């Protein structure tokens, strides 16, 4: 299976990982509400949290996929 097929499977609608996105967003909002007072700061910090965690998880999954395919 190629890297392209990996991303096709990752983005398919029947993938249960779609539950990750709302969960990560809610966790980011709740976590950042404990650190900031103004709603604008909470929104920006929660979006930053969401994007950084999502990109980190995507990079980790890609690395683990490549390790599992080529070892």
Secondary structure, DSSP 8 states (H G I E B T S, - for coil): --HHHHHHHHH-TT-GGGHHHHHHHHHHHHHHHTT-SSHHHHHHHHHHHHHHHHHHHHHHHHHHHHHHHH-
